[in-house]
């Protein structure tokens, strides 16, 4: 599709990028800035991790027993399970990426085109949401405010991030990412020990956690699905997506993956995972919410058929509904962006099932998001929770792949509050590059002008689809 891509394999010199505004979105200044922040300053993540561990006393973090003493009794069992993870968990986190891990993919041209026939057919194909999936009369944990999104989950990095926000009551906690592959190492055998550890640690600081279930591998060479799924029974388990539009065939390390959710067996296994998670975490007051990553499908190496795309989003709607049923007392959120034709139907299902609407990006002036995606936030306001996120690229540009034009963090805050009707706002802890933008976020959090109300200026009204909103169950 991008015939010129081999000449620019995801890495354009800055002068060329800035001089070529007519190039398609995939190869403009955004790639230059991502490479600038993520390649030239690659060593900063290592320095950051070392500094974090030093701040924690070089491995002298609180023991599970000490955390148990500082936490509610309901976490004691989780801590016992997590005791062996202090080392293994840190290693896994380091392997999964750094604080600038790519968490958003450039939309493909077909994803940006709105086709009303496809949209209406998809809406008509969605099964009705049963009354038991709705939240009427249910007490739901409700702690709107600001949360910090981390990619690294080693103990030192968690301690550092939590210490930074401990004294800021408007910052309620962390958003932490966990891959499906990590959570289900073998079919039907679930490993929640790392989540147990992280939730217990956050609670010891008086903070809460949003759990993001990642079903995409945004980094080349990583896998998206559990190992047992890479068979014909599960439609291959996942499909390859190009990372940075690298089209050259012959090596898996040029690609990421997205799960084969068009396969009903994959859908059912994902529902089994979230059902097991609900049994473990729904009544835990330190778990504020569970969310899924963005809807954009990625540039498939072997393009999906329309029937596969239809099935993908029908199955995603069912996963959303089933997960809400598994977490009746907890915020369940789906990050949405593209494909445009499927989003109205998906959001309609979310509103019916009391599933919160989140987003992978807060761009102040993006044409496609403003035209097709952000209007869906208007439909959701007051009905379900809304939770946009500020990603690394949002700190440096005002539109997807736009020129280098860093907005003030106060502008991002105001846009999320006023345009996107945010109840939750997730800030990426981005500390690479010369400007280290997360430092500006911390300064805003601690400034006199930052909202002194309990949610830091964000909207706090209990969503209409919830029964009763409570701080704790």
N, C-alpha and C positions, 0 to 999 in steps of 0.2 A: 504494500500500500504506500509506504514511504520510500520511493525509489532512490532517493538521495541518501538514505540513512547510512549505507556502508561508508560513505565519505565522512560522516560525522557520527561515529559509533558511540553516541551518548556523551561525547566530551568535546565541546566546541571552545576554541580560544575565545577569550572575552571580547577581543576586538571584532572578531567575526560575528559573534552573537549579537553584540550591540549594533553592528552595522547592517544587520539583516532583519529588519522588522517584518518583512514580507514572508519570511519562512514560516511554515506551519508551526502550530503551537508546540509540537513535540520537541523542536530543536532550537527554540529561541533562548532568551537570556536566562530562563529558569534553569536550564541545564548548566549554564556557566556558573550561576550562583550556587547551585547545589554542589557542583564540583569544587567551587571555591571554599564553601563552608565544610564540606564533608571529605574532601581529599587533601587540600593543602594543610588543613588543621586536624588531620586524622589523629595525630598524637595527643590532641587535647583530651580525648576521652580517657586515654591511659593515664595521663597526668591527673585528670579529675578523679578517676577511681582511686589512684594512689593517695591523693589528698583526702578523699573521703575515708579511706581506711585508716589513714593517720589520725584523722579527727576522731575516729572511733577507738583509738588506742591500739591500732595494728592487730585487729582480731579480738579485741577485748570487749566485744559487744555483749549486751545482756544475754544471759543464758536463758533457755526456755523456762527453767524453773523460776528465774527472777521475773520474767515476763508474766508467768502465770500468777505470781504473787501480786503483781500490779494490775492484773486484768480480772474480769469477772470470771466466776467459776465455770461458766459455759464454754470458755476457751481452753480449759485445762486439757481436755482430750485432744484438741487440735494441736496443742503444743507438744504433747507427748509424741504424737505422730510425726511432727515436724522436727524432732530433736536431732535426727541424723542428717538434716538438710543444710546445715550452716555452710558446709563446704561444697556439697554437690549443687545446691541451689545457686551459689555464686558462680560456679563454673558454667552451669547451663545458661545463666543470664549473660555471661560474657560471650558465649558462643552465639547468642541470638541477635546481638547487635549493640549499638551504642545509642546515646541519647538523640542522635539524628537519624535513626532508622527510618527509611522511607515508609510512610504509612498512608500514602495516597498515590494513585496512579493517574496519569493523563487520560482523560476520557477519549474514546475513539469517536470518529465522525458519526458513526451510526448511533452512538449513545447520546449524542447531542441533538439529534433530529427527533422532533415530536411527531408521532404518527397517531392520529386520533383513532383510526380503525384498530390498530394494535392495542391502544390504551383501553378502548371500550370492550374489545374482545377479552382482554386480560381481566378487567374488572368483572365481567359477566362470568368468567370461569372460576372465580374465587369461591370456595365453599363458604356458607354462612358461618359466622362466629357463634358458637353455642353460648347459652346464657351462663354456663358455669365458668366460661373463660373470662367473663367480665368481672370487674372489681367492686361492684356495688356492695356496700355494707362492709367492706374489708378495710381493716386498719393497715395503712401502708407507711413504712419508714419514709420520712420526708425531712431532709436536711439540705435544702437548696443552698447554693453558694459556689465558691471557686474550688477547683480540684487541680492538682498538678499531675500531668501525665508523664510517666517515665517509661523508657524502654529497658533500662538496666534494672535488674531486681536483685543484685547481690546485696548482702546485708549492709555493707558499708555505704552504698549509694542510697539505700532506703533510710538509714539513720540520718545521713546528711540532709536529704530532702525533707524529712520530717522535722528535724531541728530547725530548718529554715522557716517553717510555717507554724511551729508549735505555738508561738505567741500571737498568731493572727487568727482570731476566732472566725472571721469570714471565710477563711480557707479551710474547708472541711476535711480534706484528705487527699488521697491519691487515686489516679486511674492507672491500673497495672495490667499489662498484656500477658496472656497465656495462650500458647498455641494448642489447638485441639490435639495435635500429635503428642504434645507433652502430657496432656491431661488423660489421655487414653493410650498408654503404651502398648496394651494388648486388648483384644476385643472383649468388651464388657468388664475390664479391669481398670479402675480409675485411680489416678494418683493426684490427690488434692493436697498433699502435704505441703507443697510450696505455697499454695494459697493460704493454708492454715497458718503457716509461719508469718507470711506477710500481713495477714489480717490481724494476727495477734500483736505484731510489732506496731502497726498503725494504731491499734487500740491503746497500747501502752503510752502513746503520745496524746491520747484523746482525740484521734482522728479516725476517719472511715475510709473505705475502699470501694471503688467501682472496679469490677472484674470485667475485662474485655476478653472475649473468646475470639481468638484470631483463626480464621479459616482461609487465610491467604498467606503465602510466603512472598514477602515483598523484596527479599534479598536473594540475589542469584545463588542457586545451588541448594537452598533450603527446600524442605518438603512441607506441603500444606496439610496433608491428611495422615491419619495413623497408618503405620506400616502395613497392617493387614488389609487395607482397602485397595491396594494397587493390583486389583484383579478385575476380570471381566464382570464378575458379580456386581461390583460397585462402579461400573462404567469406567474402569481405570483408576478410580479414586480421586483423581485431580486432572486438570488440563494445564498445559504449559502456557505461561504468559510472558511476553517479552518485557524485559526490564531495560529502561532507557532506550527503547526501540532498537535493540540489537537483533537484526534479522538473520545473522549468519547461522546456519545449521551446523550440527556436528558436535556440540558439547552442551551438556545440561547446565553448566555453570553460567550460561548466558541467559538463563530464564528463571523466573519465579513460578509460582503455581497458584491456582485457585481450585477449591474443591469442586468435584463434579456433582453439584447439588441438583442438576437436572435428573439425576438418578434417584429413584424412590428409596432404594436401600441406603444411600448416603443420607438422605433426609431423615430416615428412621433412626439411624445411628446417632445423628446429631441431636435428635429429640431425646434419645436415651441418655446421652451425655448431660443435657441440661436438666433432665428430670432427676438424675442422680445428684447434680449440683444443687438443685432446689431442696432436696431432702436434707442436704448437709448445711446449706448456707442461708436458706430463706429466713429463718428465725434468728439469725446472728445479727445483732444490732450494729456491729461494726461493718457489715456488708451493706452499703447503701444501694448498690445497683449492680446489674450485669448487663453488658452490652455486646453487640456484634459489630465487626468492622464494616467499612464502607461497602455499598452495593455495586460500585463500578466493577465491571467484569474483567477488565484488563484486555490487552491485545493478544488474543489467543493465537498461538502458532498455527493451529488448525482451526479455522473459524467455526464457531458453533452455528448450528442451524437455527431457524426461527423457532421450531418446535422445542429445541433444547433450551433456548432462552425463555420461552413461555414456561416450560416446566421448572426451570431454575427459580423463577420468581414466584410461581405458585407454591413450590416447596418451601421457599424462604418465608412466605406468608404463614404457612403451617408451622414452621419452626418458631417464628415469632409468637404465634398464638399459644403453642404448646409450652414454650418457655415461660410466658406470662402465667399460665396455669400452674406451672411448677414453682413459681415465685409469687404467690398471691400477695405477700406482704412486703415486696421489694420492687424497686423501680427496674423495669426491663426496657432496654433501649435498643433501637436499631439505627446505626449511622446510615444516612441516605445521601446520595448525590446523583448518580446516573445508573442506567440508561433512562432518558427522559420519559419515554413512553410508558415505562413500567412503574414510575414513581407515584402517580396519582392513585393507582390501584393498590399499591403496597401501603401507602399512607392511609388510604381508606380502611384497609384491614387493620392497620395499627391503631387507628382511632376506635374502631369497634372492639378491639381486644385490649384496650388500655395499655398499649405499648408506646413507650416514649420515643420521641423523634430527636435523633442526634445528627451531627454532621462532622465529616473529617476535616473541614476547612472553614475558616472565617476570613473570606476575602472581601475587602471593602468595595471593590469595583469590578467584579467579574461578570462579564456579559451573560455567560451561559447559566451561572448559578442564579443571577438576578432574574433571568427570564423564566427559568424552568424549575428551579429547586427552592429558592428562598420563599416564593409565594406559598409553598406547601407549609412553611412554618406559620404563616398567617392562619391557615386552616386548623393547625394543631394548637394554637395558643389558647390556654385556659382549659383545654380538654385533656391533654396528656402533658407530661413533663417535656421540656425542650432543653437539649444540651449540645450546643455547638462546641467545637474544639479549635484551638489555635495551634496549628502545626508549624514546624520550622520554616516552611516557605512563606507562611503568612506574616512572619516577622520581617521579611525582606522585600515583599512585593504586594501590590494591591489587587492583582488579578492573577489567574492561573498562567504561569509562564510569562508573566509581564516583566517590564523593565525593573531594574533595581530601584525601588522607591519605598523604603521602609516606613510603615506607618508608626505613629506613636502607640505604645501599648494602651494608653488611655483612649485612643481612637478605636482600637479593637474592642476594648471593654464596652464603650458606648454603642458601637455597632451591634454587638451581641445582645446588649441590654435592650436597645430601642428598636432595632430593625428585626432581630431574630427572636425577640421575646424570651430570652434565656432564663431558665431557672437554675441551670448548671452551666458552668463554663470551665472547660478543661484546657489548661495551659501546658504546652510542651516545655519540658525543662531543657531548653536548648542553650548550651554553654560553649559551643564551638564558634569559630570565626572571630574576627577582631572585635566585634561589638558585644558578643555574649548576651544575646537579647533577653534571656531569662533574668539576668541581673536587673534589667529595667522593670520586669514584672515584679520582682521582689521589692524594688524601691516603691513601686506603685502600691503594693500591698501594705507597706509600712508607712505610707505618706499620710499626712493629715487630710488630704483631699479624697482619699479612698473612702468609699461608702462606709459609714460607721454603723449602719444597720447590720443585722445578723447575717445577711447574705451578700454583703459587699455590693449593694446596688442592684442585684438581680431580683427577678420577680419571685415572690414567695407564696402566692395564692395556691391553695390546694386544688389540683386539677379536678375538673368536673367528673371525670370518669372514675375517680377514686371515691371510696366511701368516706373514710376519715384519715387525715394526715396526722401522724404522730412522730415525735422526735425519736422515740424508742418504743418497742413493742411491750 
